[in-house]
Amino acid sequence: MKQGETYFLTRGWLGGESNIYKEYLFTVEKYGKEMADIIYEEILGNYKHLGIIDTKAYDYERFFKETAVMAEKLHLHQLPIEGDLSYLERLLTGFWDGGDFIRIAPHQTIMADMFPKGK
């Protein structure tokens, strides 16, 4: 699986005011299912999977079942993905050691060589 073929999704993102599925349903309402499917085939044409990320922050099994309908309507294969919140936890709590973060001092010039190769 190529990463570019997957449209990633979490419960928090789907619960937002606007998301790909709400926009699809709006398009169906406005133009009809046939035209909405044509439009979304163009929008999601390069995607093959709907990656459902398990962040351990909600009932994943229930969410996976809920998004099955969404995956079917968007013509994507549902793909379970194991998530990890450790990066976000370290970012928010200030544990910035280990090479995952670049610390820039105030007024310091940001240079390309500060960024590790391959990341």
TILO-594995 format. One record per residue (C-alpha): chain; x, y, z; residue number from 1. Coordinates in nm, 3 decimals. Each point is the difference from the previous one (the first is absolute). Example, Ala and Ser with C-alpha at 12.3 -4.5 7.8 and 13.67 -1.06 7.14 Angstrom:
BEGIN
+---+---------+---------+---------+-----+
! c !      px !      py !      pz !   k !
+---+---------+---------+---------+-----+
! A !   1.230 !  -0.450 !   0.780 !   1 !
! A !   0.137 !   0.344 !  -0.066 !   2 !
+---+---------+---------+---------+-----+
END
This chain:
BEGIN
+---+---------+---------+---------+-----+
! c !      px !      py !      pz !   k !
+---+---------+---------+---------+-----+
! A !   0.000 !   0.000 !   0.000 !   1 !
! A !   0.130 !   0.341 !  -0.092 !   2 !
! A !  -0.067 !   0.272 !   0.259 !   3 !
! A !  -0.133 !   0.233 !  -0.270 !   4 !
! A !  -0.278 !  -0.246 !  -0.076 !   5 !
! A !  -0.152 !   0.032 !   0.346 !   6 !
! A !  -0.237 !   0.266 !   0.130 !   7 !
! A !   0.063 !   0.002 !   0.375 !   8 !
! A !  -0.281 !   0.047 !   0.250 !   9 !
! A !  -0.052 !   0.019 !   0.377 !  10 !
! A !  -0.320 !   0.039 !   0.199 !  11 !
! A !   0.100 !   0.351 !   0.110 !  12 !
! A !   0.051 !   0.114 !  -0.357 !  13 !
! A !  -0.328 !  -0.154 !  -0.116 !  14 !
! A !  -0.184 !   0.174 !   0.286 !  15 !
! A !   0.103 !   0.341 !  -0.130 !  16 !
! A !  -0.229 !   0.255 !  -0.157 !  17 !
! A !   0.114 !  -0.086 !  -0.351 !  18 !
! A !   0.150 !  -0.322 !  -0.127 !  19 !
! A !   0.019 !  -0.204 !  -0.319 !  20 !
! A !  -0.308 !  -0.209 !   0.082 !  21 !
! A !  -0.222 !   0.294 !   0.094 !  22 !
! A !   0.107 !   0.170 !  -0.321 !  23 !
! A !  -0.083 !  -0.315 !  -0.197 !  24 !
! A !  -0.349 !  -0.019 !   0.156 !  25 !
! A !  -0.053 !   0.369 !  -0.077 !  26 !
! A !   0.104 !  -0.063 !  -0.361 !  27 !
! A !  -0.246 !  -0.293 !  -0.025 !  28 !
! A !  -0.277 !   0.225 !   0.134 !  29 !
! A !   0.085 !   0.282 !  -0.239 !  30 !
! A !   0.080 !  -0.192 !  -0.322 !  31 !
! A !  -0.130 !  -0.355 !   0.052 !  32 !
! A !   0.191 !  -0.320 !   0.070 !  33 !
! A !   0.111 !  -0.065 !  -0.358 !  34 !
! A !   0.157 !   0.344 !  -0.042 !  35 !
! A !   0.144 !  -0.007 !   0.355 !  36 !
! A !   0.171 !  -0.331 !  -0.078 !  37 !
! A !   0.150 !   0.148 !  -0.316 !  38 !
! A !   0.124 !   0.306 !   0.191 !  39 !
! A !   0.148 !  -0.208 !   0.280 !  40 !
! A !   0.161 !  -0.241 !  -0.243 !  41 !
! A !   0.198 !   0.303 !  -0.120 !  42 !
! A !   0.070 !   0.128 !   0.352 !  43 !
! A !   0.103 !  -0.339 !   0.142 !  44 !
! A !   0.120 !  -0.158 !  -0.324 !  45 !
! A !   0.353 !  -0.064 !   0.124 !  46 !
! A !  -0.114 !  -0.145 !   0.332 !  47 !
! A !  -0.066 !  -0.371 !   0.045 !  48 !
! A !  -0.028 !  -0.030 !   0.378 !  49 !
! A !  -0.179 !   0.172 !   0.284 !  50 !
! A !   0.252 !  -0.035 !   0.282 !  51 !
! A !  -0.183 !  -0.016 !   0.333 !  52 !
! A !   0.256 !   0.091 !   0.268 !  53 !
! A !  -0.034 !  -0.155 !   0.345 !  54 !
! A !   0.130 !   0.270 !   0.236 !  55 !
! A !  -0.128 !  -0.187 !   0.311 !  56 !
! A !  -0.200 !   0.315 !   0.083 !  57 !
! A !  -0.342 !  -0.144 !  -0.089 !  58 !
! A !  -0.189 !  -0.325 !  -0.064 !  59 !
! A !   0.185 !  -0.103 !  -0.314 !  60 !
! A !  -0.208 !  -0.307 !  -0.082 !  61 !
! A !  -0.319 !   0.206 !   0.002 !  62 !
! A !   0.161 !   0.277 !  -0.208 !  63 !
! A !   0.133 !  -0.255 !  -0.250 !  64 !
! A !  -0.353 !  -0.137 !  -0.048 !  65 !
! A !  -0.141 !   0.355 !  -0.037 !  66 !
! A !   0.251 !   0.091 !  -0.269 !  67 !
! A !  -0.070 !  -0.316 !  -0.203 !  68 !
! A !  -0.299 !   0.174 !  -0.161 !  69 !
! A !   0.213 !   0.304 !  -0.073 !  70 !
! A !   0.273 !  -0.210 !  -0.163 !  71 !
! A !  -0.257 !  -0.178 !  -0.216 !  72 !
! A !  -0.164 !   0.322 !  -0.118 !  73 !
! A !   0.336 !   0.159 !  -0.078 !  74 !
! A !   0.114 !  -0.318 !  -0.181 !  75 !
! A !   0.301 !  -0.048 !   0.229 !  76 !
! A !   0.127 !  -0.314 !   0.172 !  77 !
! A !  -0.007 !   0.038 !   0.377 !  78 !
! A !   0.344 !  -0.047 !   0.152 !  79 !
! A !   0.059 !  -0.033 !   0.376 !  80 !
! A !   0.313 !   0.189 !   0.115 !  81 !
! A !   0.162 !  -0.022 !   0.342 !  82 !
! A !   0.051 !   0.351 !   0.134 !  83 !
! A !   0.238 !   0.140 !   0.257 !  84 !
! A !  -0.043 !   0.323 !   0.196 !  85 !
! A !   0.351 !   0.002 !   0.150 !  86 !
! A !   0.130 !   0.264 !  -0.245 !  87 !
! A !  -0.286 !   0.235 !   0.084 !  88 !
! A !   0.043 !  -0.067 !   0.374 !  89 !
! A !   0.372 !   0.085 !  -0.021 !  90 !
! A !  -0.074 !   0.313 !  -0.203 !  91 !
! A !  -0.257 !   0.128 !   0.249 !  92 !
! A !   0.188 !  -0.093 !   0.316 !  93 !
! A !   0.339 !   0.138 !  -0.105 !  94 !
! A !   0.193 !  -0.329 !  -0.023 !  95 !
! A !   0.180 !   0.104 !  -0.316 !  96 !
! A !   0.312 !  -0.216 !   0.022 !  97 !
! A !   0.076 !  -0.294 !  -0.226 !  98 !
! A !   0.031 !   0.172 !  -0.336 !  99 !
! A !  -0.370 !   0.023 !  -0.085 ! 100 !
! A !  -0.012 !   0.377 !   0.054 ! 101 !
! A !   0.212 !   0.291 !  -0.112 ! 102 !
! A !   0.031 !   0.275 !   0.260 ! 103 !
! A !   0.051 !   0.347 !  -0.139 ! 104 !
! A !   0.110 !   0.279 !   0.232 ! 105 !
! A !  -0.169 !   0.340 !  -0.033 ! 106 !
! A !   0.148 !   0.201 !  -0.289 ! 107 !
! A !   0.201 !  -0.302 !  -0.118 ! 108 !
! A !   0.022 !  -0.046 !  -0.377 ! 109 !
! A !  -0.160 !  -0.322 !  -0.120 ! 110 !
! A !   0.233 !  -0.189 !  -0.233 ! 111 !
! A !  -0.070 !  -0.305 !  -0.217 ! 112 !
! A !   0.281 !  -0.198 !   0.163 ! 113 !
! A !  -0.187 !   0.016 !   0.336 ! 114 !
! A !  -0.247 !  -0.253 !  -0.139 ! 115 !
! A !   0.105 !  -0.365 !   0.002 ! 116 !
! A !   0.021 !  -0.168 !  -0.338 ! 117 !
! A !  -0.268 !  -0.257 !  -0.077 ! 118 !
! A !  -0.270 !   0.131 !   0.234 ! 119 !
+---+---------+---------+---------+-----+
END
